[in-house]
Amino acid sequence: MKKIIFSITAAALVLGACNLKQYPISEVAADAYVKDAKSVENLVLGTYNGLYDVAEHEWAMTELRSDNARMRVNQSTAGETKLIEQLDQGTIISANKWVQEYWDAAYRVINRANSVFPYLEVVEEDMQRKQLEGEVRFLRAFMYFKLVRLWGPVFIVTKKTGADEARHMQRSPVDEVYAVIESDLKAIVDGNLLPLTLPDAQKGRADLKAAKALLAEVYATHYTPSDELYAQGATLLDEVLEACGNPAAGTQLVPYDKVFATDNEMNAEIIFAIRYRSGKLGIGSPFTTLFAPINNGGNVAIGSPKHYNFPSDNLIAAYNENPGDLRKDVTLQESYYNATTGQIVTNNARYCSKYIDKKMTSENDAENDFPVIRLGGVMLLKAEMDNEMNGPTPGALTLLNAIRQRAGVPDYSAADLNSRYAFREAVRKERRLELAMENQRWFDLLRWGTAVSTVNNFFASEAFYGNYDYTINPIAAWQTLLPIPVSVRDINKEVAQNPGY
């Protein structure tokens, strides 16, 4: 008899709109459990729940490997510091614990999504059945899109797979993985499986805007500007922007500091987010604890913060090119006030501040949601795609300047960006500043084909790396992919490792 992991916790009863935040605590026979639409919906909510484990280490797979963040200290022998060092410097081994945990977490979400499909027929109401199907298709595509960019060829699993079959599975080529991603997302878009907007009680679940935005990014990543599907991606973004009111000025956007505020969650800027809830319910965000300064005496966050995701000199310099950029202080801080001593602490004190909840009362229990797809990112991707296809257009310039207006920095004129190259460089810089510490930078560098050169320039220019007693080696193209975890190859001896590992 098939089994599926699910949970129904007290959190589901008290959180209302936040009832995605459930954790699997038991196994039951699915055939015995799935008797009505509500039980199928609970299985879908359990699939969303798997995003927590994916998110916990994603900063290390993305921001840390880019030029936005780096290690805080060097030459430490502490276990977790060595994990960070590997990801920071591209010296990752297949036994890296965080890489393995991320891989496992992503496939758990995929497996949970796959487990829902056989039971959709239980849902009698047509619109509800479509929505639940659309949600698990979205989540499965979302995970595969992350996996294929981080690992390249991966296992395609779209149904329950037995242990014997799994031991002999082979990784599928990148194009085949993208075919699965596109198939799921096109099924949602073409079949209108998801509503365009959601009622307040469902905020945080995927809607049609999220699916269209994700499919557009897939097309922008997998195809070139001369391809028809690239152009279709730009059209999808037009539809998302229309659904969001077609903002054309910074004043029409949520103020940047309010986008991430815990008292303004799921605002008009947020298209899709991973939702968290504080209150010792087991569904709080870990990022205040992970990112706040170590030994800060409770002046930034209580407990024993880890001080991970340390903002780089390079990122700070990028913000400082435009004095007064309002995004800088939201994204990072270079110091903090020690209320006990009355002093400003500056020595090794900088930290990622975008997800700091100063009201947090226990470790790993912050309120902050984590944005995954938001309006600012959609606007900049649309501007980028328009420029790549047609050169700088008035519409693309309007979108770019709206983002800059919200940030409090001067507009570009058409004369400033009078070539495809000039506009390309401008929009790429803007995406970095707008989306810093949102786990987008690494994927952007991969899409642009600049990951290797950007990281190597970063190693050469960031003073921190010159303080080692050994040379930090430049990375090569093969190091843009992560190694297949050793645990996977222990089970399936036939699985090929990524080149170089």
Secondary structure per residue as TSV (DSSP state, phi and psi in degrees):
chain	resnum	aa	ss	phi	psi
A	1	M	-	360.0	137.4
A	2	K	-	-65.0	145.1
A	3	K	E	-122.6	150.1
A	4	I	E	-143.8	142.6
A	5	I	E	-86.4	134.5
A	6	F	E	-154.6	172.8
A	7	S	-	-149.9	149.8
A	8	I	-	-131.9	108.5
A	9	T	-	-112.7	171.9
A	10	A	H	-59.3	-28.1
A	11	A	H	-57.0	-37.6
A	12	A	H	-64.3	-28.1
A	13	L	H	-81.6	-29.6
A	14	V	H	-103.8	-13.1
A	15	L	-	-96.5	-16.7
A	16	G	G	59.2	-108.0
A	17	A	G	-64.8	-17.8
A	18	C	G	-99.5	22.1
A	19	N	T	-76.9	11.2
A	20	L	T	-72.6	-15.7
A	21	K	-	-86.9	69.1
A	22	Q	-	-116.4	148.5
A	23	Y	-	-121.7	134.4
A	24	P	-	-67.2	122.8
A	25	I	-	-123.9	-4.3
A	26	S	E	-155.0	163.4
A	27	E	E	-115.9	135.4
A	28	V	E	-136.2	161.9
A	29	A	E	-71.1	120.2
A	30	A	H	-61.0	-40.1
A	31	D	H	-61.7	-28.9
A	32	A	H	-82.3	-29.4
A	33	Y	H	-85.1	-42.9
A	34	V	-	-81.4	96.9
A	35	K	-	-119.9	-16.6
A	36	D	S	-154.5	178.1
A	37	A	H	-61.2	-36.5
A	38	K	H	-64.3	-38.9
A	39	S	H	-68.3	-35.2
A	40	V	H	-66.3	-42.5
A	41	E	H	-60.3	-38.6
A	42	N	H	-62.7	-35.9
A	43	L	H	-65.5	-37.4
A	44	V	H	-66.1	-43.3
A	45	L	H	-62.9	-35.2
A	46	G	H	-64.8	-28.6
A	47	T	H	-69.2	-44.5
A	48	Y	H	-56.5	-40.3
A	49	N	H	-54.8	-32.9
A	50	G	T	-62.6	-17.9
A	51	L	H	-65.2	-23.9
A	52	Y	H	-58.9	-47.0
A	53	D	H	-69.4	-32.5
A	54	V	H	-65.4	-44.6
A	55	A	H	-68.3	-29.1
A	56	E	H	-57.1	-40.6
A	57	H	H	-109.1	4.6
A	58	E	H	-64.2	-33.2
A	59	W	H	-54.6	-34.7
A	60	A	H	-76.0	-27.1
A	61	M	H	-81.6	-15.1
A	62	T	T	-125.6	-78.0
A	63	E	G	-56.7	-45.1
A	64	L	G	-63.4	-31.5
A	65	R	G	-82.7	-7.4
A	66	S	T	-98.6	-166.7
A	67	D	T	-92.7	5.4
A	68	N	S	-81.1	-30.9
A	69	A	E	-139.6	163.3
A	70	R	E	-154.3	178.3
A	71	M	-	-64.6	151.8
A	72	R	S	-83.7	-40.7
A	73	V	S	-125.7	155.2
A	74	N	S	-115.6	161.9
A	75	Q	S	63.1	24.5
A	76	S	-	-84.4	149.1
A	77	T	-	-103.4	4.2
A	78	A	-	-61.4	144.5
A	79	G	H	-57.2	-51.7
A	80	E	H	-68.2	-31.8
A	81	T	H	-63.8	-35.6
A	82	K	H	-68.2	-36.6
A	83	L	H	-61.0	-44.1
A	84	I	H	-65.4	-43.0
A	85	E	H	-58.7	-43.1
A	86	Q	H	-60.1	-46.6
A	87	L	H	-70.7	-33.9
A	88	D	H	-67.8	-38.6
A	89	Q	H	-107.3	2.0
A	90	G	T	75.1	24.8
A	91	T	-	-109.0	37.9
A	92	I	-	-69.3	138.3
A	93	I	-	-107.9	159.8
A	94	S	T	-69.4	-13.0
A	95	A	T	-94.9	8.8
A	96	N	-	-59.1	120.0
A	97	K	H	-61.8	-42.0
A	98	W	H	-69.2	-36.9
A	99	V	H	-62.3	-44.2
A	100	Q	H	-63.3	-43.3
A	101	E	H	-65.4	-36.7
A	102	Y	H	-66.0	-46.7
A	103	W	H	-56.7	-49.7
A	104	D	H	-61.1	-42.1
A	105	A	H	-65.1	-40.9
A	106	A	H	-63.9	-42.3
A	107	Y	H	-72.5	-25.5
A	108	R	H	-64.9	-41.2
A	109	V	H	-62.1	-45.0
A	110	I	H	-60.4	-44.6
A	111	N	H	-64.8	-38.2
A	112	R	H	-66.2	-41.2
A	113	A	H	-61.0	-46.1
A	114	N	H	-59.7	-32.7
A	115	S	H	-72.5	-15.0
A	116	V	H	-80.4	-36.4
A	117	F	G	-53.7	-42.8
A	118	P	G	-64.1	-14.8
A	119	Y	G	-109.8	3.4
A	120	L	G	-62.1	-30.7
A	121	E	G	-64.4	-16.1
A	122	V	G	-67.0	-28.1
A	123	V	-	-79.3	112.6
A	124	E	-	-79.1	-35.4
A	125	E	S	-76.6	124.8
A	126	D	H	-61.8	-46.3
A	127	M	H	-65.1	-39.7
A	128	Q	H	-67.1	-41.7
A	129	R	H	-62.4	-42.0
A	130	K	H	-61.3	-44.3
A	131	Q	H	-62.9	-44.7
A	132	L	H	-64.9	-38.7
A	133	E	H	-63.8	-43.5
A	134	G	H	-61.1	-39.1
A	135	E	H	-65.6	-44.5
A	136	V	H	-72.7	-30.4
A	137	R	H	-65.1	-41.9
A	138	F	H	-60.5	-47.9
A	139	L	H	-65.6	-38.9
A	140	R	H	-65.4	-45.2
A	141	A	H	-63.9	-40.5
A	142	F	H	-58.1	-44.9
A	143	M	H	-69.0	-43.1
A	144	Y	H	-65.9	-32.7
A	145	F	H	-64.8	-37.4
A	146	K	H	-68.9	-47.0
A	147	L	H	-61.7	-44.1
A	148	V	H	-68.8	-30.1
A	149	R	H	-79.2	-29.6
A	150	L	H	-86.2	-33.4
A	151	W	H	-117.3	-13.7
A	152	G	S	78.2	-131.0
A	153	P	S	-58.9	130.7
A	154	V	B	-137.2	174.0
A	155	F	-	-74.4	130.8
A	156	I	-	-94.6	116.5
A	157	V	-	-126.9	111.6
A	158	T	-	-119.6	8.6
A	159	K	S	-155.8	170.7
A	160	K	-	-59.6	130.8
A	161	T	-	-122.3	128.5
A	162	G	-	-73.8	161.7
A	163	A	H	-62.2	-40.4
A	164	D	H	-64.1	-42.6
A	165	E	H	-65.0	-40.9
A	166	A	H	-62.9	-34.4
A	167	R	T	-66.1	-15.0
A	168	H	T	-122.8	8.0
A	169	M	-	-68.5	150.5
A	170	Q	-	-116.3	153.6
A	171	R	-	-67.7	142.4
A	172	S	B	-93.4	148.7
A	173	P	-	-58.3	155.3
A	174	V	H	-54.9	-44.2
A	175	D	H	-60.5	-36.0
A	176	E	H	-70.7	-35.6
A	177	V	H	-65.0	-44.6
A	178	Y	H	-62.9	-32.9
A	179	A	H	-62.2	-39.1
A	180	V	H	-66.3	-44.7
A	181	I	H	-59.4	-50.0
A	182	E	H	-65.7	-37.3
A	183	S	H	-61.7	-45.5
A	184	D	H	-62.4	-47.1
A	185	L	H	-71.7	-36.3
A	186	K	H	-67.2	-34.9
A	187	A	H	-60.4	-39.2
A	188	I	H	-66.8	-49.9
A	189	V	H	-69.3	-48.5
A	190	D	H	-68.8	-32.2
A	191	G	H	-96.2	3.7
A	192	N	T	47.2	46.9
A	193	L	-	-70.3	-24.8
A	194	L	S	-113.0	148.0
A	195	P	-	-70.6	153.6
A	196	L	S	-68.0	-36.4
A	197	T	S	-133.6	159.5
A	198	L	-	-116.7	148.6
A	199	P	-	-66.9	160.1
A	200	D	G	-54.9	-34.6
A	201	A	G	-67.4	-14.4
A	202	Q	G	-114.4	10.4
A	203	K	T	-58.9	132.1
A	204	G	T	108.8	-16.3
A	205	R	S	-88.8	160.8
A	206	A	-	-72.5	139.6
A	207	D	-	-120.8	-175.2
A	208	L	H	-66.3	-33.7
A	209	K	H	-61.1	-43.3
A	210	A	H	-62.9	-42.6
A	211	A	H	-65.3	-42.5
A	212	K	H	-65.9	-41.6
A	213	A	H	-64.4	-40.7
A	214	L	H	-67.3	-42.7
A	215	L	H	-63.6	-38.1
A	216	A	H	-62.0	-41.8
A	217	E	H	-67.2	-36.3
A	218	V	H	-59.9	-47.5
A	219	Y	H	-63.1	-40.3
A	220	A	H	-65.4	-28.9
A	221	T	H	-84.1	-40.8
A	222	H	H	-92.2	-17.8
A	223	Y	S	-122.1	165.7
A	224	T	-	-99.8	162.4
A	225	P	T	-58.9	-18.1
A	226	S	T	-84.8	-8.4
A	227	D	S	-83.8	146.0
A	228	E	H	-62.1	-37.9
A	229	L	H	-69.3	-28.0
A	230	Y	H	-61.8	-45.2
A	231	A	H	-63.9	-37.1
A	232	Q	H	-63.3	-34.5
A	233	G	H	-61.6	-42.6
A	234	A	H	-62.6	-38.3
A	235	T	H	-64.9	-39.6
A	236	L	H	-60.3	-39.7
A	237	L	H	-66.5	-35.5
A	238	D	H	-56.6	-42.5
A	239	E	H	-67.7	-37.3
A	240	V	H	-65.4	-45.2
A	241	L	H	-63.2	-39.1
A	242	E	H	-61.6	-42.1
A	243	A	H	-66.4	-22.9
A	244	C	T	-96.2	9.5
A	245	G	T	93.8	8.9
A	246	N	-	48.7	59.1
A	247	P	-	-62.4	136.5
A	248	A	-	-128.9	6.4
A	249	A	S	-152.4	154.7
A	250	G	G	-60.0	-31.0
A	251	T	G	-68.3	-15.8
A	252	Q	G	-91.0	2.3
A	253	L	S	-108.7	157.5
A	254	V	-	-63.7	131.4
A	255	P	-	-52.8	142.1
A	256	Y	H	-57.4	-42.0
A	257	D	H	-69.1	-20.0
A	258	K	H	-87.7	-13.9
A	259	V	H	-61.3	-37.7
A	260	F	S	-107.3	5.4
A	261	A	-	-70.5	138.8
A	262	T	T	-69.9	-17.0
A	263	D	T	-96.7	14.1
A	264	N	S	-142.7	38.8
A	265	E	T	-69.0	150.3
A	266	M	T	54.7	42.4
A	267	N	-	-74.4	-178.1
A	268	A	T	-64.0	-17.7
A	269	E	T	-76.5	-28.9
A	270	I	E	-87.2	118.7
A	271	I	E	-95.2	-38.0
A	272	F	E	-152.5	138.0
A	273	A	E	-146.9	157.2
A	274	I	E	-89.9	120.5
A	275	R	-	-93.7	138.6
A	276	Y	-	-126.8	160.8
A	277	R	-	-145.8	124.0
A	278	S	-	-79.4	175.5
A	279	G	S	114.2	22.5
A	280	K	S	58.0	39.3
A	281	L	S	-99.7	-1.5
A	282	G	S	81.9	13.0
A	283	I	-	-131.0	24.1
A	284	G	-	-82.9	159.2
A	285	S	B	-75.9	139.8
A	286	P	S	-88.9	-5.2
A	287	F	H	-76.9	-25.6
A	288	T	H	-62.1	-45.7
A	289	T	H	-67.0	-39.1
A	290	L	H	-71.1	-34.8
A	291	F	H	-105.4	-20.6
A	292	A	S	-66.3	156.5
A	293	P	-	-62.5	140.7
A	294	I	T	-67.9	145.2
A	295	N	T	53.2	42.5
A	296	N	-	-88.2	2.3
A	297	G	T	65.0	24.6
A	298	G	T	77.3	7.7
A	299	N	S	-80.1	-20.8
A	300	V	S	-114.6	-46.1
A	301	A	S	-153.8	147.5
A	302	I	S	-75.0	170.0
A	303	G	S	81.0	-145.5
A	304	S	-	-123.6	76.5
A	305	P	-	-59.8	156.4
A	306	K	-	-92.0	-24.4
A	307	H	-	64.0	38.1
A	308	Y	-	-83.9	173.3
A	309	N	S	57.9	46.4
A	310	F	E	-70.9	118.7
A	311	P	E	-61.2	139.8
A	312	S	-	-83.9	158.6
A	313	D	H	-56.7	-38.6
A	314	N	H	-60.4	-43.3
A	315	L	H	-67.0	-43.1
A	316	I	H	-60.3	-42.3
A	317	A	H	-63.0	-36.0
A	318	A	H	-64.4	-42.3
A	319	Y	H	-65.4	-39.4
A	320	N	H	-69.4	-11.9
A	321	E	T	-64.0	-24.1
A	322	N	S	-122.2	84.0
A	323	P	T	-52.8	134.6
A	324	G	T	91.2	4.5
A	325	D	-	-60.5	115.1
A	326	L	H	-66.5	-16.8
A	327	R	H	-76.6	-24.2
A	328	K	H	-61.3	-51.9
A	329	D	H	-69.4	-23.7
A	330	V	H	-73.7	-38.7
A	331	T	H	-81.0	-41.2
A	332	L	E	-148.6	157.6
A	333	Q	E	-127.1	144.0
A	334	E	S	-100.6	-2.5
A	335	S	-	-162.1	173.9
A	336	Y	E	-150.3	159.3
A	337	Y	E	-91.9	127.3
A	338	N	E	-93.9	105.5
A	339	A	T	-66.0	-25.1
A	340	T	T	-72.7	-45.2
A	341	T	T	-92.5	-15.8
A	342	G	T	72.8	19.1
A	343	Q	E	-112.4	152.8
A	344	I	E	-87.9	121.8
A	345	V	E	-90.0	121.7
A	346	T	-	-120.8	-22.3
A	347	N	T	-70.7	112.2
A	348	N	T	54.3	36.8
A	349	A	-	-106.8	-7.1
A	350	R	-	-63.7	155.2
A	351	Y	E	-161.5	159.2
A	352	C	E	-75.2	116.2
A	353	S	-	-104.9	-0.3
A	354	K	T	-65.0	-24.3
A	355	Y	T	-123.7	28.6
A	356	I	-	-87.8	124.2
A	357	D	-	-108.9	99.4
A	358	K	T	-72.5	-8.5
A	359	K	T	-93.6	0.2
A	360	M	-	-59.4	134.8
A	361	T	-	-110.7	-6.9
A	362	S	S	-150.0	153.0
A	363	E	T	-60.5	148.2
A	364	N	T	55.7	35.4
A	365	D	-	-142.1	47.0
A	366	A	B	-85.4	162.6
A	367	E	-	-87.8	-23.5
A	368	N	-	-57.7	127.0
A	369	D	-	-72.6	160.6
A	370	F	E	-112.9	115.5
A	371	P	E	-70.1	136.1
A	372	V	E	-111.7	-50.2
A	373	I	E	-128.1	124.5
A	374	R	E	-137.9	165.8
A	375	L	H	-59.9	-41.7
A	376	G	H	-58.5	-40.8
A	377	G	H	-66.3	-39.6
A	378	V	H	-63.4	-43.5
A	379	M	H	-61.8	-43.5
A	380	L	H	-71.9	-34.5
A	381	L	H	-67.4	-39.1
A	382	K	H	-62.8	-43.8
A	383	A	H	-61.9	-41.8
A	384	E	H	-61.9	-47.1
A	385	M	H	-68.0	-39.4
A	386	D	H	-61.0	-43.6
A	387	N	H	-64.7	-40.8
A	388	E	H	-65.2	-32.1
A	389	M	H	-85.2	-38.3
A	390	N	H	-127.5	3.0
A	391	G	S	78.6	178.1
A	392	P	S	-63.9	124.4
A	393	T	-	-113.2	157.9
A	394	P	H	-57.0	-39.4
A	395	G	H	-64.4	-42.5
A	396	A	H	-63.6	-40.4
A	397	L	H	-65.1	-38.1
A	398	T	H	-60.8	-44.7
A	399	L	H	-64.4	-45.1
A	400	L	H	-61.2	-44.9
A	401	N	H	-70.1	-30.4
A	402	A	H	-60.9	-40.8
A	403	I	H	-65.4	-41.4
A	404	R	H	-68.0	-37.2
A	405	Q	H	-61.0	-44.3
A	406	R	H	-61.0	-34.7
A	407	A	H	-78.0	-7.6
A	408	G	T	77.8	26.4
A	409	V	-	-118.3	157.3
A	410	P	-	-63.4	148.9
A	411	D	-	-65.8	156.0
A	412	Y	-	-89.1	146.1
A	413	S	-	-95.1	164.2
A	414	A	T	-60.4	-32.1
A	415	A	T	-69.8	-32.4
A	416	D	T	-63.5	-37.8
A	417	L	T	-122.5	66.6
A	418	N	-	-96.3	12.7
A	419	S	S	-141.3	160.4
A	420	R	H	-59.2	-41.1
A	421	Y	H	-64.4	-46.5
A	422	A	H	-62.5	-42.0
A	423	F	H	-67.3	-40.6
A	424	R	H	-57.5	-48.3
A	425	E	H	-62.9	-38.9
A	426	A	H	-66.7	-45.1
A	427	V	H	-70.9	-31.6
A	428	R	H	-67.4	-41.5
A	429	K	H	-62.5	-39.3
A	430	E	H	-68.1	-38.9
A	431	R	H	-61.6	-38.4
A	432	R	H	-61.8	-47.7
A	433	L	H	-72.1	-37.2
A	434	E	H	-70.4	-39.1
A	435	L	H	-111.0	13.5
A	436	A	T	-55.6	138.2
A	437	M	T	65.4	20.5
A	438	E	T	-109.5	18.1
A	439	N	T	65.0	29.1
A	440	Q	-	-105.7	-26.7
A	441	R	H	-59.9	-46.3
A	442	W	H	-62.0	-43.0
A	443	F	H	-66.5	-35.1
A	444	D	H	-63.3	-45.9
A	445	L	H	-60.9	-38.8
A	446	L	H	-64.8	-43.8
A	447	R	H	-63.1	-36.3
A	448	W	H	-83.2	-9.8
A	449	G	T	73.1	24.5
A	450	T	-	-116.3	9.8
A	451	A	H	-60.5	-46.6
A	452	V	H	-65.4	-49.5
A	453	S	H	-66.3	-38.6
A	454	T	H	-65.1	-46.1
A	455	V	H	-66.3	-40.7
A	456	N	H	-67.7	-37.1
A	457	N	H	-64.6	-36.5
A	458	F	H	-63.9	-47.9
A	459	F	H	-56.6	-39.8
A	460	A	H	-74.8	-25.8
A	461	S	H	-104.6	-23.0
A	462	E	-	-78.4	117.2
A	463	A	G	-57.2	-31.5
A	464	F	G	-52.4	-41.4
A	465	Y	G	-73.6	-16.5
A	466	G	G	-79.1	-5.4
A	467	N	G	-92.5	0.3
A	468	Y	S	-77.4	157.3
A	469	D	S	-91.1	12.7
A	470	Y	S	-140.2	163.5
A	471	T	-	-81.5	132.3
A	472	I	-	-80.1	114.1
A	473	N	-	-77.1	143.5
A	474	P	-	-60.5	150.5
A	475	I	-	-87.6	157.7
A	476	A	-	-112.0	171.7
A	477	A	G	-57.5	-36.1
A	478	W	G	-65.0	-23.0
A	479	Q	G	-80.4	-2.1
A	480	T	G	-76.1	-16.2
A	481	L	S	-99.6	147.5
A	482	L	-	-83.5	155.4
A	483	P	-	-75.0	146.5
A	484	I	-	-64.1	127.6
A	485	P	-	-56.6	143.9
A	486	V	H	-61.0	-32.2
A	487	S	H	-63.0	-33.7
A	488	V	H	-67.3	-43.4
A	489	R	H	-76.6	-19.9
A	490	D	H	-68.7	-34.3
A	491	I	H	-81.8	-43.1
A	492	N	-	-117.3	95.3
A	493	K	T	-67.2	-15.8
A	494	E	T	-86.0	-8.9
A	495	V	-	-72.6	128.5
A	496	A	-	-76.5	138.9
A	497	Q	-	-81.4	153.9
A	498	N	-	-62.8	143.3
A	499	P	T	-55.0	142.2
A	500	G	T	97.3	-22.0
A	501	Y	-	-99.4	360.0
